[in-house]
Structures are given as C-alpha cells and as structure tokens.
Amino acid sequence: MKTIGIVATSLDGYITKHDSEGATFTSEADQKYFREVLKTFDCSVVGATTFEASKDAILKWSYDGRLRVIWTRNPEKYAQYQQESSLEFSSNSLKSILENLQQRDKRHCAILGGTSVYTECLQQGLMDELWLTLEPLVFGSGKKLAEGILDVGLELVSLEHLSKDTILLKYKHPAS
Ligand SMILES: NC(=O)c1ccc[n+]([C@@H]2O[C@H](COP(=O)([O-])OP(=O)(O)OC[C@H]3O[C@@H](n4cnc5c(N)ncnc54)[C@H](OP(=O)(O)O)[C@@H]3O)[C@@H](O)[C@H]2O)c1
C-alpha cells in the first residue's frame, strides 16, 4: 500500500492560521485539487483534532467508498459516528493502523494530518510521499507541518502550478 501525506502550508510552514483550527486559508485552486485527488485514494488516516475541525465535511462524504480511520486515544468517545469500513476510530499506533489497512487490501492511503499525524509518520518513515501545496501566505503563528526534533530528507519528484500563485510540490521518501 502506498501512503501519501497531503497537506497545504503557508510559506512559513504553518498548516493552520494563528489560533484557528481548520485549513480554511487554502486557495480555491487547492480546494478543487484536494477534492479531486481524494477520489484516487481508497483509505485515509486523520487525527481526531482534524476530524473535529472538518467533522461536517467528513460525515457528509463518509459513504463514498473510502475508509477513513480517525486516530484518537478515546475511540469510545466517537462510538456514535463509527461506521464499519467507512468511518472508524482507532487508538492503535499509526504503524499498526496502516498495516491493518494493507491487510484489508487497501492500495492508496492519504495521510491527512494534522501536525501530530504528519510528525509521527515522518518520524517513523511511514509516508512514502508528501504532496505539499504551498500557498503564498505568511502567518507567523499557527500549527506547523511537524513539530519536535526531526531530521527527515525527502526527494523532489515534481512541481506544478495549481494556479498562478499556488504550487504543488510532490516529494518522495528516499527509501520508498
Ligand atoms: N493545512 C492542512 O493541510 C491541514 C491538514 C490537516 C490538518 N490541518 C489542521 O491541523 C489541525 C490539527 O492538528 P493537530 O496536530 O492539533 O491534531 P491532529 O493531528 O489532527 O489530531 C491530534 C489528535 O490525535 C490523537 N492522537 C495523538 N497521538 C495519539 C496517539 N499516540 N494514539 C492515539 N491517538 C493519538 C489525539 O486525539 P484525542 O485527543 O481524541 O485522543 C490528538 O488529540 C487542525 O486545525 C486541522 O484543521 C491542516
């Protein structure tokens, strides 16, 4: 199974703007690309805070055939939303969540953040690729793509314009 991190950041590496949860700062071009690209994945992994920030959209699209696994230390808190094979909540390690998805014959997994999920995946080498939309914005504060002490090198695979000002950078992990 291929695991691909999908993220949009400001020029200074923030995935949220200031104290606001959510990624509402992204351009129309990125939002269109994001909706389209998600259709090419059969599963995704999302942190509980990101789930909370995008709950309405996630619940609205939860019958589209893609299995979403929400990472939380308290799956029982979300029992009301649990839908087997569609929307699941897990406190397992990300490594074992991904192994489980592979065992269930999933082929393409989108790693959809937020910071704690990207950080853990980068630290543990769980992401084969990182597809990063770079928005021409500077926030100065917010949540970072990753936090803590990391030393991860990636290889640039491609660079394309989503619009005049917004670019999509695709990186791969050297070991993938
Ligand atoms: N710009 C972008 O492309 C983009 C992409 C994704 C997300 N975001 C934004 O990023 C923000 C969220 O980032 P975040 O880092 O605060 O949160 P997150 O990664 O979405 O979720 C954090 C949650 O994951 C769960 N978790 C963490 N470690 C765990 C472990 N060891 N075992 C089980 N569960 C664990 C915990 O849930 P519980 O508290 O339930 O235990 C924790 O509160 C949101 O505002 C979101 O909109 C932006």
Ligand as a Chemical Component Dictionary entry (heavy atoms), coordinates in Angstrom:
data_LIG
# 
_chem_comp.id                   LIG 
_chem_comp.type                 NON-POLYMER 
_chem_comp.pdbx_formal_charge   0 
_chem_comp.three_letter_code    LIG 
# 
loop_
_chem_comp_atom.comp_id 
_chem_comp_atom.atom_id 
_chem_comp_atom.alt_atom_id 
_chem_comp_atom.type_symbol 
_chem_comp_atom.charge 
_chem_comp_atom.model_Cartn_x 
_chem_comp_atom.model_Cartn_y 
_chem_comp_atom.model_Cartn_z 
_chem_comp_atom.pdbx_ordinal 
LIG N1  N1  N 0  -3.364 22.720 6.160  1  
LIG C1  C1  C 0  -3.565 21.435 6.068  2  
LIG O1  O1  O 0  -3.348 20.825 5.004  3  
LIG C2  C2  C 0  -4.064 20.659 7.253  4  
LIG C3  C3  C 0  -4.130 19.272 7.149  5  
LIG C4  C4  C 0  -4.573 18.553 8.253  6  
LIG C5  C5  C 0  -4.930 19.202 9.424  7  
LIG N2  N2  N 1  -4.852 20.545 9.473  8  
LIG C6  C6  C 0  -5.215 21.217 10.720 9  
LIG O2  O2  O 0  -4.336 20.785 11.756 10 
LIG C7  C7  C 0  -5.005 20.920 12.997 11 
LIG C8  C8  C 0  -4.889 19.655 13.820 12 
LIG O3  O3  O 0  -3.550 19.291 14.059 13 
LIG P1  P1  P 0  -3.178 18.632 15.482 14 
LIG O4  O4  O 0  -1.793 18.176 15.444 15 
LIG O5  O5  O -1 -3.606 19.578 16.544 16 
LIG O6  O6  O 0  -4.211 17.436 15.604 17 
LIG P2  P2  P 0  -4.401 16.051 14.808 18 
LIG O7  O7  O 0  -3.082 15.508 14.385 19 
LIG O8  O8  O 0  -5.462 16.246 13.784 20 
LIG O9  O9  O 0  -5.049 15.165 15.950 21 
LIG C9  C9  C 0  -4.450 15.101 17.232 22 
LIG C10 C10 C 0  -5.179 14.016 17.996 23 
LIG O10 O10 O 0  -4.713 12.738 17.561 24 
LIG C11 C11 C 0  -4.877 11.836 18.625 25 
LIG N3  N3  N 0  -3.582 11.245 18.957 26 
LIG C12 C12 C 0  -2.388 11.874 19.104 27 
LIG N4  N4  N 0  -1.450 10.996 19.481 28 
LIG C13 C13 C 0  -2.071 9.794  19.597 29 
LIG C14 C14 C 0  -1.642 8.506  19.958 30 
LIG N5  N5  N 0  -0.375 8.252  20.304 31 
LIG N6  N6  N 0  -2.541 7.489  19.952 32 
LIG C15 C15 C 0  -3.848 7.712  19.623 33 
LIG N7  N7  N 0  -4.303 8.930  19.259 34 
LIG C16 C16 C 0  -3.429 9.946  19.250 35 
LIG C17 C17 C 0  -5.391 12.612 19.829 36 
LIG O11 O11 O 0  -6.815 12.533 19.797 37 
LIG P3  P3  P 0  -7.693 12.502 21.165 38 
LIG O12 O12 O 0  -7.493 13.848 21.781 39 
LIG O13 O13 O 0  -9.090 12.232 20.715 40 
LIG O14 O14 O 0  -7.132 11.393 21.990 41 
LIG C18 C18 C 0  -4.929 14.026 19.495 42 
LIG O15 O15 O 0  -5.673 14.998 20.169 43 
LIG C19 C19 C 0  -6.469 21.201 12.678 44 
LIG O16 O16 O 0  -6.739 22.563 12.863 45 
LIG C20 C20 C 0  -6.570 20.848 11.228 46 
LIG O17 O17 O 0  -7.603 21.534 10.543 47 
LIG C21 C21 C 0  -4.406 21.295 8.438  48 
# 
loop_
_chem_comp_bond.comp_id 
_chem_comp_bond.atom_id_1 
_chem_comp_bond.atom_id_2 
_chem_comp_bond.value_order 
_chem_comp_bond.pdbx_ordinal 
LIG N1  C1  SING 1  
LIG C1  O1  DOUB 2  
LIG C1  C2  SING 3  
LIG C2  C3  SING 4  
LIG C2  C21 DOUB 5  
LIG C3  C4  DOUB 6  
LIG C4  C5  SING 7  
LIG C5  N2  DOUB 8  
LIG N2  C6  SING 9  
LIG N2  C21 SING 10 
LIG C6  O2  SING 11 
LIG C6  C20 SING 12 
LIG O2  C7  SING 13 
LIG C7  C8  SING 14 
LIG C7  C19 SING 15 
LIG C8  O3  SING 16 
LIG O3  P1  SING 17 
LIG P1  O4  DOUB 18 
LIG P1  O5  SING 19 
LIG P1  O6  SING 20 
LIG O6  P2  SING 21 
LIG P2  O7  DOUB 22 
LIG P2  O8  SING 23 
LIG P2  O9  SING 24 
LIG O9  C9  SING 25 
LIG C9  C10 SING 26 
LIG C10 O10 SING 27 
LIG C10 C18 SING 28 
LIG O10 C11 SING 29 
LIG C11 N3  SING 30 
LIG C11 C17 SING 31 
LIG N3  C12 SING 32 
LIG N3  C16 SING 33 
LIG C12 N4  DOUB 34 
LIG N4  C13 SING 35 
LIG C13 C14 SING 36 
LIG C13 C16 DOUB 37 
LIG C14 N5  SING 38 
LIG C14 N6  DOUB 39 
LIG N6  C15 SING 40 
LIG C15 N7  DOUB 41 
LIG N7  C16 SING 42 
LIG C17 O11 SING 43 
LIG C17 C18 SING 44 
LIG O11 P3  SING 45 
LIG P3  O12 DOUB 46 
LIG P3  O13 SING 47 
LIG P3  O14 SING 48 
LIG C18 O15 SING 49 
LIG C19 O16 SING 50 
LIG C19 C20 SING 51 
LIG C20 O17 SING 52 
# 
